[in-house]
Amino acid sequence: MDKRLPPLQSLLAFEASARLGSFSRAAAELALTQSAISHQIQNLEGWVGQALFSRHGRGVKLTSAGELFAGTVADALQTLREGRARIEPYRNPDSVLLACGADFAAGWLTPRLVALRAQHPALEVWLITQDELSEIDRIDVDLIVSTRQLHNEQMQSVPLLADHALAVCGPATARRLAGLALAEVLLAAPLLIDEHNPEWAPWLAALALPTTRALTVDDARLRLAAAQDELGIAMLSRLSVDGALRRGSLCALAQLPTVALAPLWLTQSKLAPRTPAVRLAYDWLRAAAAD
């Protein structure tokens, strides 16, 4: 079998014919002649090495092989359509592609995007939160917020925000613990543990207290939700809980010491920005962080 891929036009002709059960209706839909559709189908059948259609009255019917192939072709064409839809905003001169951590995005950034939109109503923000990136290619990302200083001949970083972990809980738990000393707080409420940091806080072991644990999970957003639901006390990044603290759905326990965390850096390319919106977003991020 020919290892080259078939022409896209043949796949479109096949998909339309399979869906409509007719070469003539497929021709009308694609603005082609019935002869052109038949020719495209013949080419495709030559590529797969077997018949894909059989005559059925005045129309056509998929063979068993054609039915299997139709699913593959439909999926491939849908993937192309979805891919085009995904990259369409890249043409938007008011778009900015920002890579950052999901916890930072949910806790600090998105609650402030209303203010950004108020200043620049046309601006479209794309958040990329899956992985911490280490480079800017000016196609997939415009700006990076991360704990790493990414400074080289292509990129430059500036300090953005300091961060620390603090003990937080729901409002009802905070009221119950109000006025208690450090040790009493830790004995009066269970802890919500980070699976990757089971010590909870670096200063806890030295106290040698018989604390209890209510939940162990590696997702900081789940620990935040559990704290809001009054399940116990979590040690979380100040930036990741900023929105919840502002809304009052979470409270900080001032009796418990904080722990310094790595600061965040804002990185941009040294080349001209992809869109004017990139500079607007860069300046806004620095101003919002200064506040």
Solvent accessible surface area in square Angstrom, and as a share of the most:
residue,aa,sasa,rsa
1,M,169,0.75
2,D,58,0.30
3,K,194,0.82
4,R,180,0.66
5,L,155,0.77
6,P,18,0.11
7,P,81,0.51
8,L,94,0.47
9,Q,66,0.29
10,S,0,0.00
11,L,29,0.14
12,L,49,0.24
13,A,0,0.00
14,F,0,0.00
15,E,30,0.14
16,A,1,0.01
17,S,0,0.00
18,A,24,0.19
19,R,129,0.47
20,L,50,0.25
21,G,24,0.23
22,S,4,0.03
23,F,18,0.08
24,S,57,0.37
25,R,135,0.49
26,A,0,0.00
27,A,5,0.04
28,A,83,0.64
29,E,88,0.39
30,L,49,0.24
31,A,93,0.72
32,L,62,0.31
33,T,89,0.52
34,Q,85,0.38
35,S,83,0.54
36,A,34,0.26
37,I,0,0.00
38,S,28,0.18
39,H,103,0.46
40,Q,34,0.15
41,I,4,0.02
42,Q,114,0.51
43,N,69,0.35
44,L,1,0.00
45,E,37,0.17
46,G,60,0.58
47,W,50,0.18
48,V,22,0.13
49,G,62,0.60
50,Q,102,0.45
51,A,58,0.45
52,L,2,0.01
53,F,21,0.09
54,S,54,0.35
55,R,166,0.61
56,H,114,0.51
57,G,76,0.73
58,R,249,0.91
59,G,14,0.14
60,V,11,0.07
61,K,109,0.46
62,L,35,0.17
63,T,36,0.21
64,S,90,0.58
65,A,28,0.22
66,G,0,0.00
67,E,102,0.46
68,L,144,0.71
69,F,39,0.16
70,A,21,0.17
71,G,37,0.35
72,T,83,0.48
73,V,4,0.02
74,A,44,0.34
75,D,97,0.50
76,A,46,0.35
77,L,6,0.03
78,Q,84,0.37
79,T,88,0.51
80,L,108,0.54
81,R,123,0.45
82,E,91,0.41
83,G,30,0.29
84,R,153,0.56
85,A,67,0.52
86,R,174,0.64
87,I,107,0.54
88,E,60,0.27
89,P,29,0.18
90,Y,58,0.22
91,R,181,0.66
92,N,43,0.22
93,P,82,0.52
94,D,56,0.29
95,S,0,0.00
96,V,1,0.01
97,L,0,0.00
98,L,6,0.03
99,A,2,0.01
100,C,6,0.04
101,G,40,0.38
102,A,26,0.20
103,D,50,0.26
104,F,15,0.06
105,A,6,0.04
106,A,53,0.41
107,G,5,0.05
108,W,7,0.03
109,L,1,0.00
110,T,58,0.34
111,P,51,0.32
112,R,38,0.14
113,L,33,0.17
114,V,114,0.66
115,A,51,0.40
116,L,3,0.02
117,R,118,0.43
118,A,78,0.60
119,Q,112,0.50
120,H,49,0.22
121,P,93,0.58
122,A,68,0.52
123,L,5,0.02
124,E,57,0.26
125,V,39,0.23
126,W,57,0.20
127,L,62,0.31
128,I,39,0.20
129,T,45,0.26
130,Q,147,0.65
131,D,100,0.52
132,E,96,0.43
133,L,54,0.27
134,S,51,0.33
135,E,117,0.52
136,I,19,0.09
137,D,71,0.37
138,R,74,0.27
139,I,118,0.60
140,D,78,0.41
141,V,3,0.01
142,D,7,0.04
143,L,0,0.00
144,I,1,0.01
145,V,4,0.02
146,S,3,0.02
147,T,62,0.36
148,R,117,0.43
149,Q,99,0.44
150,L,12,0.06
151,H,107,0.48
152,N,59,0.30
153,E,128,0.57
154,Q,100,0.45
155,M,7,0.03
156,Q,63,0.28
157,S,10,0.07
158,V,32,0.18
159,P,94,0.59
160,L,18,0.09
161,L,26,0.13
162,A,88,0.68
163,D,20,0.11
164,H,65,0.29
165,A,11,0.09
166,L,16,0.08
167,A,1,0.01
168,V,0,0.00
169,C,0,0.00
170,G,0,0.00
171,P,36,0.22
172,A,47,0.36
173,T,7,0.04
174,A,17,0.13
175,R,171,0.62
176,R,135,0.49
177,L,0,0.00
178,A,71,0.55
179,G,83,0.80
180,L,56,0.28
181,A,58,0.45
182,L,47,0.23
183,A,40,0.31
184,E,88,0.39
185,V,0,0.00
186,L,1,0.00
187,L,98,0.49
188,A,40,0.31
189,A,3,0.02
190,P,39,0.25
191,L,1,0.01
192,L,1,0.01
193,I,0,0.00
194,D,33,0.17
195,E,100,0.45
196,H,145,0.65
197,N,56,0.29
198,P,74,0.47
199,E,94,0.42
200,W,8,0.03
201,A,1,0.01
202,P,80,0.51
203,W,46,0.16
204,L,21,0.11
205,A,87,0.67
206,A,95,0.74
207,L,69,0.34
208,A,90,0.70
209,L,45,0.23
210,P,108,0.68
211,T,39,0.23
212,T,85,0.49
213,R,140,0.51
214,A,42,0.33
215,L,58,0.29
216,T,72,0.42
217,V,24,0.14
218,D,75,0.39
219,D,43,0.22
220,A,19,0.15
221,R,121,0.44
222,L,97,0.48
223,R,15,0.05
224,L,29,0.14
225,A,40,0.31
226,A,11,0.08
227,A,0,0.00
228,Q,50,0.22
229,D,110,0.57
230,E,68,0.31
231,L,80,0.40
232,G,2,0.02
233,I,0,0.00
234,A,0,0.00
235,M,20,0.09
236,L,5,0.02
237,S,28,0.18
238,R,76,0.28
239,L,14,0.07
240,S,10,0.07
241,V,1,0.00
242,D,5,0.03
243,G,2,0.02
244,A,3,0.02
245,L,39,0.19
246,R,168,0.61
247,R,162,0.59
248,G,41,0.40
249,S,38,0.24
250,L,3,0.02
251,C,39,0.24
252,A,49,0.38
253,L,11,0.06
254,A,103,0.80
255,Q,55,0.24
256,L,6,0.03
257,P,54,0.34
258,T,76,0.44
259,V,32,0.19
260,A,92,0.71
261,L,72,0.36
262,A,54,0.42
263,P,64,0.40
264,L,16,0.08
265,W,49,0.17
266,L,0,0.00
267,T,0,0.00
268,Q,18,0.08
269,S,17,0.11
270,K,91,0.39
271,L,111,0.55
272,A,72,0.56
273,P,66,0.42
274,R,60,0.22
275,T,12,0.07
276,P,96,0.61
277,A,2,0.02
278,V,7,0.04
279,R,105,0.38
280,L,72,0.36
281,A,5,0.04
282,Y,11,0.04
283,D,68,0.35
284,W,18,0.06
285,L,2,0.01
286,R,109,0.40
287,A,56,0.44
288,A,16,0.12
289,A,19,0.15
290,A,90,0.70
291,D,161,0.84
